[in-house]
Amino acid sequence: MKIGIASDHAGYELKEEILKIMKEEGYDMVDYGTKSPDRVNYPDFGRKLGEGVASKEVDCGIAICGTGIGISIAANKVHGVRAAVCSEPVSAKLSKEHNDANIIAFGARIVGIEMAKAIVEAWLNAKFQGGRHVDRVSLLDNM
């Protein structure tokens, strides 16, 4: 599985930690930036990640900013992206099972490294349930 990851300056340190852990676990990772803690604009990196997911350059993505909100809004502007902000593992799991979220987002000012790892693990291990959720996801994709 090829996973994209992106952050702004507020999420940079957490992105780097998650990136390292994911590579150690054998995931093929694409880092869409930012590449330093210098101030940047989260919409630029949310869009880059969203475009990578929508074009199928990567299978899915992880987005990190201060709260997870801004970068997820930016990613969701890209057609075909379903980015979900989650601050705990249950929502992350359900975002995949019910909404087929292809990007998970969280905030470095909201969650620490252990919670971030739990969120990513729950999301990656979840599977889209299909069934009654297919029509709803189709409605989202056709907006």
C-alpha positions as CSV (number, residue, x, y, z in Angstrom):
1,M,0.0,0.0,0.0
2,K,1.3,3.4,-1.0
3,I,0.3,6.2,1.5
4,G,0.7,9.9,1.1
5,I,1.4,12.2,4.0
6,A,1.3,16.0,4.2
7,S,1.4,18.7,6.9
8,D,1.8,22.4,7.4
9,H,4.3,23.9,9.8
10,A,2.2,23.1,12.9
11,G,2.0,19.4,12.0
12,Y,5.6,19.1,10.7
13,E,7.1,17.4,13.7
14,L,4.2,14.9,14.1
15,K,4.3,14.2,10.4
16,E,8.0,13.4,10.6
17,E,7.4,11.0,13.5
18,I,4.4,9.3,11.8
19,L,6.4,9.1,8.5
20,K,9.3,7.4,10.3
21,I,7.0,4.9,12.0
22,M,5.1,4.0,8.8
23,K,8.3,3.4,6.9
24,E,9.6,1.2,9.7
25,E,6.4,-0.8,9.4
26,G,7.1,-1.3,5.7
27,Y,4.6,1.1,4.2
28,D,5.6,2.8,0.9
29,M,5.3,6.5,1.8
30,V,5.1,9.6,-0.3
31,D,5.9,12.9,1.6
32,Y,4.0,15.8,0.1
33,G,5.6,18.2,2.6
34,T,6.1,20.5,4.2
35,K,9.8,19.7,4.6
36,S,10.6,22.0,7.5
37,P,8.9,23.7,10.5
38,D,9.0,27.1,8.7
39,R,5.6,28.8,8.3
40,V,3.6,27.7,5.3
41,N,0.0,27.7,4.1
42,Y,-2.0,24.5,4.9
43,P,-4.2,24.7,1.8
44,D,-1.2,24.1,-0.5
45,F,-0.3,20.8,1.2
46,G,-3.9,19.7,1.6
47,R,-4.3,20.2,-2.1
48,K,-1.1,18.3,-3.0
49,L,-2.1,15.3,-0.9
50,G,-5.7,15.4,-2.2
51,E,-4.4,15.5,-5.8
52,G,-2.1,12.5,-5.1
53,V,-5.0,10.5,-3.7
54,A,-7.5,11.5,-6.4
55,S,-5.0,10.7,-9.2
56,K,-4.3,7.4,-7.5
57,E,-0.6,8.3,-7.2
58,V,-1.1,7.0,-3.7
59,D,-3.8,4.7,-2.3
60,C,-4.7,7.0,0.6
61,G,-3.4,9.8,2.7
62,I,-2.6,11.2,6.2
63,A,-3.0,15.0,6.7
64,I,-1.8,16.9,9.7
65,C,-2.0,20.6,10.7
66,G,-2.7,22.3,14.0
67,T,-6.2,21.0,14.4
68,G,-6.6,18.8,11.3
69,I,-9.5,20.9,10.2
70,G,-7.8,23.3,7.7
71,I,-5.8,20.8,5.8
72,S,-8.8,18.5,5.6
73,I,-11.0,21.3,4.2
74,A,-8.3,21.9,1.6
75,A,-8.0,18.2,0.7
76,N,-11.8,17.9,0.4
77,K,-11.8,20.6,-2.3
78,V,-10.2,18.0,-4.6
79,H,-12.9,16.0,-6.4
80,G,-12.8,12.3,-5.3
81,V,-11.3,13.0,-1.8
82,R,-13.1,12.0,1.3
83,A,-11.0,13.4,4.1
84,A,-12.1,12.9,7.7
85,V,-10.8,14.7,10.8
86,C,-10.5,12.3,13.7
87,S,-9.1,12.8,17.2
88,E,-9.5,9.3,18.4
89,P,-9.5,5.7,16.9
90,V,-13.3,5.0,16.9
91,S,-14.1,7.8,14.6
92,A,-11.1,6.9,12.4
93,K,-12.4,3.3,12.1
94,L,-15.9,4.4,11.3
95,S,-14.7,7.0,8.8
96,K,-13.4,4.1,6.7
97,E,-16.1,1.6,7.4
98,H,-19.1,4.0,6.7
99,N,-17.6,6.8,4.6
100,D,-14.8,5.1,2.8
101,A,-12.5,8.0,3.9
102,N,-9.4,8.0,1.7
103,I,-7.6,10.6,3.8
104,I,-7.4,10.7,7.6
105,A,-6.6,14.1,9.2
106,F,-5.7,15.1,12.8
107,G,-4.2,18.0,14.6
108,A,-0.8,18.1,16.1
109,R,-2.1,20.6,18.7
110,I,-4.9,18.2,19.6
111,V,-3.4,14.7,19.7
112,G,0.0,13.4,20.7
113,I,2.1,10.8,19.0
114,E,0.5,7.8,20.8
115,M,-3.0,8.9,19.9
116,A,-1.9,9.7,16.3
117,K,-0.5,6.2,15.9
118,A,-3.7,4.7,17.3
119,I,-5.8,6.8,14.9
120,V,-3.7,5.8,11.9
121,E,-3.7,2.1,12.9
122,A,-7.5,2.0,13.4
123,W,-8.1,3.7,10.1
124,L,-5.7,1.5,8.1
125,N,-7.0,-1.7,9.6
126,A,-10.6,-0.8,8.9
127,K,-12.4,-1.9,5.7
128,F,-15.2,-0.1,3.9
129,Q,-18.4,-2.1,4.8
130,G,-20.2,-1.4,1.5
131,G,-23.8,-2.3,1.7
132,R,-26.1,0.6,2.7
133,H,-23.0,2.9,2.7
134,V,-22.3,2.5,-1.0
135,D,-25.2,4.8,-2.2
136,R,-24.2,7.5,0.4
137,V,-20.6,7.5,-0.6
138,S,-21.7,7.6,-4.3
139,L,-23.8,10.7,-3.4
140,L,-20.7,12.3,-1.9
141,D,-18.5,11.5,-4.9
142,N,-21.1,13.0,-7.3
143,M,-21.3,16.3,-5.5
